[in-house]
Amino acid sequence: MNRFTPGNAVRLLRSGTEYFAALAEAVNAARAEVWIETYIFADDPSGRAIGEALVAAAQRGVTVRVLVDGWGAKHYLTPALERMLADGGVRLLKYRPEVAPWQFRSHRLRRLHRKLAHADGRVAFVGGINLIDDMNTPGQRPPRVDYAVRVEGPVVAGVVQTMARVWALCELVQFRTREVPLFPEPRPVPRVGGQTAKFTIRDNLSHRRDIERAYLAAVRTARREILIANAYFFPGVRFRRALIDAAARGVQVTLLLQHRVEYRLLHYASRALYGQLLAGGVAIEEYHRSFLHAKVAVVDERWATVGSSNIDPYSLLMSREANLFVRDAGFAAQLRFELLQMVQTGARRVGPQHWAARPVFARALSWAAYGFVRVAMGFLGYGGNEWWRGRRRGRHGFGETISRITRGGK
C-alpha cells in the first residue's frame, strides 16, 4: 500500500462537477460491488443524484456499501436520504456514530475524513471531495474548489483492502452481523496504464505518519519548485522547517491557502505562522475567489498528490485520511497548471513587509488563536510527534514563540 507501483491510469477530476459524473458512471457500470467512504453525504441535488445511482445499482443485484462519518452524517445525512438508501437496498454504516456534545471525549475527534470509492475492485476514486454540492456553502459564489482522481491499475488493490478493513472494524465494534473479514486478503489488479503511483493512508495504528512522511520526503528532496494548495494549513515544526530549508537552498516554495474564513479559530491560528514562513523565503498566496477545499501538491513537476489530508493537526494527528501520490510528469504538469491558474486568477500574494506591519490587534488575534489551539491539542493528548517543538538546537519555548509571532518575525 505504501510503495510506488507502475502500471496505473490516473485521471484528475476537478471539483464535484467532474467527480460526481465519473463516480456515477462507475456506479452505473458496476456488476458486483460498490463501496463508498465519505465524511459528508448531504441531502442536496448532488448527494441525491449519487444516492439514486447507488439505489439503482443495489436493485439490479450489486452489493452497495456506504460508510459515512458519524459527525458528518449528523449534520448532513438527513433521515429522508438515509431512509431512501436503506429502503433501496444500500448497506449503510456510520463511523463512530456516538456524537453527544454533553459527553465529550477526546477520542471522538478521530473521525473518518477519507473520501474513497471503488467499483468492482477495478476502478477507484481518491480525493478530498465529499458527497455534497459544490455550491452547498452559505453565500458562496463561484463554486468550491477541490480535486479527486479516478484511478485504475495495481494501486486500486490498496483502496479495496483498506475500505474492507474499516468496514469490518465498524461491524465489530457496533456488534453488527459480520459480512466482511477483519483481515481481507489483497486482490491483485492488472496493469492498465503507464503511471507510477502509491496509495497512502493515515490511521492511529501502524500508519500514523505515513502521509506526513511522504510529503516531507518530497519537500526535502525538491530541487526547483514546491507548490502546495491546502484548505487548512497549520503544520508542525518539522514541516515548517522542511519548507524553509527548501527555500534556503533555492527551491521556489509557494503555498496556496484559503483566504475566506470558514472555521475562525483555525483560520487565525494558521495565520500566526505566516511571519516565520515569509521570513524564511516561502511565498504565500491567499485564494479569495471562492472557498478552497483542495489538499494537493506538486513538486519539481514530477511528483504530485491528491487526497483528503490537510496539513494540520486534525488530519495529521487524529483522523483517518487517504492520499494518492503520483510520480508522472504529465499528471504533475496538469495539476500544476490548474494551481498556477488559480494563483493568477483568484489569489493575492501576502507580502512580508505588509504582513509585518499588521495592526497589533490582528497580531494579538492570531496569537490568541494559536495559543488556544496549542493548549487544546496538548490537553486532548495530541501534542506529540514534535508538533510544536523540535529536537534540534535553536528551538524556543512558548513565550518566545508568541513574542516572535506578535512581532511578525520568525
ABEGO torsion letter per residue (X at the ends): XABBBBGBBBBBBBEAAAAAAAAAAAAAABAABBBBBBABBBBBAAAAAAAAAAAAAAAAGBBBBBBBBAAAAAAABBAAAAAAAAAAGBBBBBBGABBBAABBBAAAABBBABBBBBBGGABBBBEABBBBBAABBBGBOBBBBBBBBBBBEAAAAAAAAAAAAAAAAAAAAAGBBBABBABBBBBBBBBABABBBBBBBBBABAAAAAAAAAAAAAAAABAABBBBBBABBBBBAAAAAAAAAAAAAGBBBBBBBBABBABAAAAAAAAAAAAAAAAAGBBBBBBAABBBABBBBBBGGABBBBBABBBBAAAAAABBBBBBBBBBAAAAAAAAAAAAAAAAAABBBBBAAAAAABBAAAAAAAAAAAAAAAAAAAAAGAABGGAABBABBGBBBAAAAAAAAAAGBX
